[in-house]
Amino acid sequence: MSAFVRACALSELEEDTPKRVELDGTPVSLVRTEGEVFAIHDICSHANVSLSEGEVEDCQIECWLHGSTFDLRTGKPSGLPATRPVPVYPVKIEGDDVLVSVSQEN
């Protein structure tokens, strides 16, 4: 069973603006876009930089350093130079709470 933990309040998430949180020692970027909330590992697979500092457009997040883009739904890179995906995490909304599971059992 996956352990969901509270990441933040839904009201704290601005549309298309990533928010960095740390859950159980894991850096996570939360993104509210297209009517959903996504949780993606916050470290780019190409360079060790925070994805939360990048831009969000068309359900993708862009790494600010080299311009790689990652699909928020799958974590797959959709733009070079990154070639490896980053993990995505399940999200549940309960009231105004955003819950995320970063456990390995997902």
N, CA, C and O of each residue as an XYZ file, in Angstrom:
424
protein
N       0.837     -1.181      0.000
C       0.000      0.000      0.000
C       0.880      1.243      0.000
O       1.805      1.350      0.806
N       0.596      2.186     -0.904
C       1.366      3.411     -1.019
C       1.024      4.365      0.113
O      -0.144      4.517      0.471
N       2.029      5.001      0.672
C       1.817      5.956      1.753
C       1.734      7.365      1.185
O       2.730      7.913      0.713
N       0.551      7.940      1.233
C       0.375      9.310      0.780
C       0.641     10.250      1.946
O       0.191     10.008      3.066
N       1.381     11.331      1.671
C       1.656     12.348      2.675
C       1.216     13.704      2.146
O       1.212     13.946      0.939
N       0.845     14.579      3.068
C       0.402     15.918      2.668
C       1.597     16.701      2.147
O       2.625     16.803      2.817
N       1.454     17.251      0.955
C       2.521     18.037      0.338
C       2.304     19.531      0.550
O       3.247     20.273      0.825
N       1.040     19.967      0.418
C       0.701     21.374      0.583
C      -0.809     21.513      0.466
O      -1.524     20.531      0.266
N      -1.280     22.741      0.592
C      -2.689     23.031      0.355
C      -2.886     23.277     -1.140
O      -2.033     23.879     -1.793
N      -3.997     22.815     -1.670
C      -4.306     23.039     -3.078
C      -4.316     24.537     -3.392
O      -3.897     24.957     -4.471
N      -4.791     25.321     -2.453
C      -4.871     26.770     -2.653
C      -3.491     27.423     -2.751
O      -3.387     28.568     -3.189
N      -2.434     26.717     -2.354
C      -1.071     27.251     -2.462
C      -0.511     27.122     -3.884
O       0.486     27.764     -4.216
N      -1.138     26.304     -4.715
C      -0.612     26.058     -6.063
C      -1.227     27.018     -7.068
O      -2.443     27.040     -7.261
N      -0.383     27.802     -7.699
C      -0.826     28.702     -8.760
C      -0.752     27.959    -10.092
O       0.149     27.149    -10.311
N      -1.686     28.235    -10.958
C      -1.739     27.593    -12.276
C      -0.414     27.775    -13.018
O       0.099     28.889    -13.130
N       0.130     26.667    -13.521
C       1.348     26.649    -14.339
C       2.583     27.207    -13.629
O       3.532     27.635    -14.287
N       2.580     27.206    -12.297
C       3.734     27.676    -11.524
C       4.211     26.546    -10.618
O       3.532     26.211     -9.647
N       5.370     25.950    -10.918
C       5.860     24.835    -10.104
C       6.138     25.252     -8.662
O       6.559     26.377     -8.392
N       5.892     24.319     -7.748
C       6.185     24.535     -6.330
C       7.046     23.371     -5.854
O       6.657     22.210     -5.983
N       8.209     23.684     -5.306
C       9.117     22.650     -4.793
C       8.743     22.308     -3.352
O       8.545     23.192     -2.518
N       8.650     21.007     -3.082
C       8.455     20.508     -1.723
C       9.411     19.340     -1.531
O       9.905     18.766     -2.502
N       9.668     18.990     -0.275
C      10.475     17.804      0.014
C       9.616     16.860      0.835
O       9.104     17.231      1.891
N       9.461     15.638      0.345
C       8.627     14.636      0.996
C       9.466     13.410      1.304
O       9.999     12.774      0.395
N       9.584     13.080      2.566
C      10.398     11.937      2.988
C      11.799     11.982      2.381
O      12.344     10.950      1.990
N      12.378     13.176      2.303
C      13.722     13.344      1.762
C      13.807     13.388      0.253
O      14.901     13.466     -0.304
N      12.657     13.339     -0.423
C      12.617     13.349     -1.885
C      12.181     14.724     -2.387
O      11.119     15.207     -1.995
N      12.980     15.369     -3.250
C      12.566     16.647     -3.818
C      11.496     16.427     -4.887
O      11.672     15.626     -5.806
N      10.389     17.150     -4.749
C       9.253     16.981     -5.645
C       8.811     18.344     -6.158
O       8.771     19.320     -5.408
N       8.484     18.399     -7.431
C       7.900     19.599     -8.015
C       6.410     19.341     -8.214
O       6.019     18.394     -8.898
N       5.584     20.191     -7.611
C       4.135     20.093     -7.774
C       3.700     21.121     -8.803
O       4.132     22.273     -8.767
N       2.840     20.695     -9.722
C       2.373     21.603    -10.768
C       0.867     21.451    -10.928
O       0.356     20.346    -11.106
N       0.169     22.572    -10.863
C      -1.269     22.607    -11.130
C      -1.439     23.164    -12.543
O      -1.117     24.320    -12.815
N      -1.954     22.314    -13.435
C      -2.128     22.726    -14.825
C      -3.226     21.896    -15.475
O      -3.432     20.738    -15.114
N      -3.914     22.477    -16.412
C      -4.949     21.789    -17.192
C      -5.961     21.069    -16.300
O      -6.448     19.993    -16.646
N      -6.274     21.676    -15.141
C      -7.291     21.124    -14.250
C      -6.834     19.960    -13.388
O      -7.655     19.327    -12.724
N      -5.541     19.666    -13.386
C      -5.000     18.567    -12.585
C      -3.789     19.039    -11.803
O      -3.242     20.111    -12.060
N      -3.376     18.212    -10.833
C      -2.138     18.463    -10.098
C      -1.206     17.291    -10.361
O      -1.598     16.130    -10.248
N       0.020     17.611    -10.710
C       1.031     16.606    -11.016
C       2.186     16.729    -10.040
O       2.495     17.820     -9.559
N       2.823     15.596     -9.750
C       4.018     15.563     -8.903
C       5.113     14.840     -9.680
O       4.950     13.690    -10.087
N       6.220     15.529     -9.877
C       7.337     14.988    -10.650
C       8.614     15.212     -9.842
O       8.734     16.198     -9.115
N       9.563     14.289     -9.976
C      10.838     14.438     -9.276
C      11.435     15.790     -9.661
O      11.429     16.159    -10.835
N      11.944     16.518     -8.689
C      12.347     17.901     -8.934
C      13.745     18.055     -9.518
O      14.167     19.179     -9.793
N      14.470     16.968     -9.715
C      15.839     17.082    -10.226
C      15.899     16.572    -11.666
O      15.503     15.444    -11.961
N      16.398     17.420    -12.542
C      16.532     17.077    -13.965
C      17.447     15.857    -14.114
O      18.457     15.740    -13.419
N      17.082     14.951    -15.030
C      17.887     13.746    -15.250
C      19.159     14.033    -16.056
O      20.044     13.181    -16.131
N      19.256     15.202    -16.648
C      20.436     15.562    -17.436
C      21.455     16.333    -16.606
O      22.659     16.096    -16.708
N      20.965     17.251    -15.790
C      21.841     18.069    -14.951
C      21.198     18.156    -13.569
O      19.973     18.130    -13.449
N      21.992     18.257    -12.566
C      21.503     18.232    -11.191
C      20.938     19.597    -10.785
O      21.480     20.264     -9.903
N      19.842     20.003    -11.438
C      19.204     21.281    -11.131
C      17.703     21.075    -10.896
O      17.119     20.082    -11.331
N      17.109     22.022    -10.211
C      15.699     21.946     -9.838
C      14.783     22.262    -11.013
O      14.900     23.310    -11.648
N      13.865     21.329    -11.292
C      12.876     21.581    -12.347
C      11.860     22.629    -11.921
O      11.235     23.261    -12.772
N      11.685     22.826    -10.615
C      10.708     23.801    -10.119
C      11.028     25.226    -10.540
O      10.171     26.107    -10.474
N      12.254     25.451    -10.971
C      12.644     26.791    -11.404
C      12.351     27.020    -12.887
O      12.611     28.099    -13.419
N      11.803     25.988    -13.553
C      11.539     26.088    -14.984
C      10.119     26.527    -15.302
O       9.308     26.765    -14.406
N       9.839     26.626    -16.572
C       8.529     27.041    -17.090
C       7.644     25.820    -17.330
O       8.133     24.721    -17.591
N       6.328     26.036    -17.235
C       5.349     24.980    -17.517
C       4.490     25.428    -18.697
O       3.980     26.548    -18.727
N       4.343     24.519    -19.674
C       3.492     24.798    -20.833
C       3.079     23.479    -21.460
O       3.904     22.577    -21.606
N       1.813     23.356    -21.831
C       1.290     22.164    -22.512
C       1.594     20.875    -21.740
O       2.007     19.876    -22.330
N       1.389     20.904    -20.433
C       1.582     19.750    -19.551
C       3.025     19.248    -19.561
O       3.283     18.059    -19.380
N       3.964     20.179    -19.778
C       5.388     19.857    -19.742
C       6.099     20.887    -18.871
O       5.687     22.043    -18.772
N       7.180     20.428    -18.244
C       8.013     21.327    -17.459
C       9.374     21.383    -18.124
O       9.912     20.362    -18.550
N       9.925     22.583    -18.209
C      11.205     22.784    -18.882
C      12.299     23.030    -17.852
O      12.121     23.812    -16.919
N      13.409     22.368    -18.026
C      14.580     22.612    -17.190
C      15.174     23.953    -17.618
O      15.460     24.169    -18.795
N      15.353     24.832    -16.666
C      15.821     26.183    -16.976
C      17.270     26.229    -17.455
O      17.671     27.186    -18.117
N      18.061     25.202    -17.127
C      19.486     25.267    -17.435
C      19.802     24.977    -18.904
O      20.500     25.755    -19.555
N      19.289     23.858    -19.425
C      19.607     23.473    -20.802
C      18.387     23.345    -21.704
O      18.526     23.052    -22.891
N      17.179     23.562    -21.149
C      15.987     23.559    -21.984
C      15.331     22.216    -22.219
O      14.397     22.127    -23.015
N      15.788     21.165    -21.552
C      15.099     19.878    -21.681
C      13.679     20.019    -21.149
O      13.446     20.755    -20.190
N      12.736     19.324    -21.760
C      11.360     19.347    -21.283
C      10.935     17.929    -20.909
O      11.374     16.950    -21.512
N      10.059     17.844    -19.885
C       9.585     16.560    -19.382
C       8.065     16.581    -19.306
O       7.472     17.563    -18.859
N       7.439     15.495    -19.744
C       5.991     15.355    -19.658
C       5.604     15.188    -18.193
O       6.125     14.301    -17.518
N       4.705     16.020    -17.694
C       4.293     15.957    -16.291
C       3.527     14.679    -15.965
O       3.494     14.262    -14.808
N       2.908     14.048    -16.974
C       2.132     12.827    -16.755
C       3.008     11.590    -16.661
O       2.704     10.670    -15.902
N       4.102     11.560    -17.433
C       4.920     10.347    -17.538
C       6.356     10.523    -17.064
O       7.018      9.537    -16.741
N       6.846     11.744    -17.014
C       8.241     12.002    -16.676
C       9.197     11.824    -17.837
O      10.399     12.043    -17.690
N       8.674     11.425    -18.996
C       9.534     11.186    -20.154
C      10.028     12.511    -20.733
O       9.278     13.483    -20.818
N      11.306     12.533    -21.131
C      11.832     13.748    -21.749
C      11.241     13.922    -23.145
O      11.082     12.962    -23.900
N      10.928     15.156    -23.459
C      10.393     15.434    -24.791
C      11.243     16.474    -25.503
O      10.849     17.027    -26.530
N      12.401     16.726    -24.944
C      13.328     17.653    -25.581
C      14.734     17.422    -25.068
O      14.948     17.253    -23.868
N      15.691     17.416    -25.982
C      17.093     17.209    -25.633
C      17.603     18.410    -24.840
O      17.016     19.489    -24.930
N      18.677     18.255    -24.068
C      19.621     17.150    -24.083
C      19.248     15.967    -23.180
O      19.918     14.936    -23.239
N      18.215     16.075    -22.355
C      17.850     14.948    -21.485
C      17.341     13.777    -22.318
O      16.585     13.956    -23.273
N      17.773     12.571    -21.935
C      17.298     11.360    -22.615
C      16.674     10.372    -21.635
O      16.014      9.423    -22.056
N      16.872     10.581    -20.333
C      16.317      9.681    -19.315
C      15.108     10.340    -18.648
O      15.128     11.543    -18.386
N      14.064      9.570    -18.374
C      12.894     10.128    -17.701
C      13.189     10.434    -16.233
O      14.171      9.950    -15.669
N      12.325     11.241    -15.628
C      12.377     11.473    -14.184
C      11.109     10.861    -13.591
O      10.077     10.816    -14.261
N      11.172     10.391    -12.350
C       9.995      9.762    -11.742
C       8.822     10.730    -11.585
O       9.002     11.921    -11.329
N       7.628     10.189    -11.745
C       6.406     10.923    -11.414
C       5.742     10.177    -10.259
O       5.942      8.975    -10.084
N       4.958     10.898     -9.482
C       4.376     10.328     -8.273
C       2.858     10.495     -8.275
O       2.341     11.494     -8.776
N       2.142      9.513     -7.714
C       0.683      9.609     -7.631
C       0.262     10.767     -6.729
O       0.899     11.059     -5.717
N      -0.831     11.416     -7.130
C      -1.376     12.556     -6.388
C      -2.840     12.289     -6.078
O      -3.578     11.770     -6.914
N      -3.254     12.651     -4.862
C      -4.670     12.625     -4.478
C      -5.002     13.984     -3.881
O      -4.184     14.598     -3.195
N      -6.212     14.438     -4.154
C      -6.697     15.681     -3.557
C      -7.795     15.316     -2.569
O      -8.770     14.658     -2.931
N      -7.638     15.743     -1.323
C      -8.657     15.526     -0.298
C      -8.976     16.878      0.320
O      -8.187     17.419      1.094
N     -10.137     17.416     -0.027
C     -10.476     18.764      0.425
C      -9.507     19.749     -0.193
O      -9.402     19.844     -1.416
N      -8.782     20.499      0.669
C      -7.779     21.445      0.176
C      -6.366     20.876      0.320
O      -5.391     21.605      0.139
N      -6.242     19.591      0.642
C      -4.928     18.977      0.817
C      -4.476     18.256     -0.447
O      -5.232     17.498     -1.055
N      -3.231     18.508     -0.826
C      -2.596     17.769     -1.916
C      -1.756     16.683     -1.279
O      -0.827     16.971     -0.525
N      -2.077     15.435     -1.578
C      -1.366     14.291     -1.021
C      -0.564     13.615     -2.134
O      -1.051     13.439     -3.251
N       0.666     13.242     -1.808
C       1.560     12.631     -2.790
C       2.192     11.391     -2.177
O       2.514     11.372     -0.989
N       2.367     10.360     -2.989
C       3.068      9.165     -2.556
C       4.403      9.076     -3.281
O       4.453      8.958     -4.506
N       5.488      9.134     -2.507
C       6.814      8.991     -3.100
C       7.426      7.630     -2.781
O       8.614      7.411     -3.014
N       6.615      6.720     -2.248
C       7.133      5.395     -1.901
C       7.502      4.625     -3.166
O       7.011      4.922     -4.255
N       8.360      3.650     -3.006
C       8.820      2.837     -4.130
C       7.791      1.811     -4.581
O       8.010      1.121     -5.577
N       6.674      1.696     -3.871
C       5.680      0.675     -4.169
C       4.639      1.131     -5.187
O       3.674      0.410     -5.440
N       4.815      2.307     -5.771
C       3.790      2.860     -6.688
C       3.635      1.989     -7.925
O       2.825      2.297     -8.799
